[in-house]
Amino acid sequence: MRAFAIAYLPETEIIQRARVRGVDIGTYDTTPSVGSLLRYLTHLIGATSIVEVGTGAGVSGLWILPAMSSKGLFTSIDDEIENAKLAKQAFDEAGIPNARYRLITGNSSEIVGKLADSLYDIFILRKSNEIFENVENAHRSLRPGGILVIDRALMGGKVADPTQRDEDTVAFRDAIKVIREDRDSWLPMLLPVGDGVLAATKVQQQ
C-alpha cells in the first residue's frame, strides 16, 4: 500500500536529477509523497507566499513552484551555499524564472527571525536546530489561517520510539508536543507520510 501510494504521482526527470545531486552531497530532500502533499496544500489555499528552512537540492521547490500563481514568491533558506547552488540549477532546468523565488544562505535561525510578520501562507521547517525558536517565528510570520509544515517530524519513526534519545529526535519529539498543547496558537495534525509530517494551521485570534 505504501509503495503504491508513493508511486501514485511519479517525479519528473528534473526532480529525479535534483534528488540524485542532493544524495551526492549528503543533503536532505523531501520525499515524493511529502512533495505531492506540499504541492496540494499550495494549490488548496492558493498560496502566493511560501518560505522553507532547509533548501536541500531544490526538490521541494520543484514540487511547490508549479502550484503557485505566477505572481507568487517562494523563499528558501539554508545554511549551506552548495545547497542553494544546486537548487538554482534545478530551477533553471525546470525553466522557473528567477523572479519567482529567493534563495537565501546564512544562519537560518537569524534569517527566520528577520522575516516579516503575518505575511506567509505556508512555512516549512526541516531542521531540528533552534526548532522551538523557529516555530515561534513561523507563528509570527504566518498570516492567520496560514499553515506550518514540519517535514521529517517523525524522523522516519524515531520520534515515536522513546528509546531514541539523540538530539535531533528529542528536538522534534518535544516540538510536536508543544504545538499539540498550544491550542490557542495551532490547530495541528500529524501524518505518517514520508519521514513524518506535522501540519498546523495558525489559529485566528478571536
Buried (B, 14 or more C-beta within 10 A) or exposed (E): EEEEEBEEEEBEEBBBBBBEBBEEEEBBBBBBBBBBBBBEBBBEBEBBBBBBBBBBBBBBBBBBBEBBEEEBBBBBBBBBEBBBBBBBBBBEBBEBEEEBBEBBBEEBBEBBBEBEEEBBBBBBBBBBEBBEEBBBBBBBBBBEEBBBBBBBBBBEEBBBEEEBEEEBBBBBBBBBEBBBEBEEBBBBEBBEBBBBBBBBBBBEEE
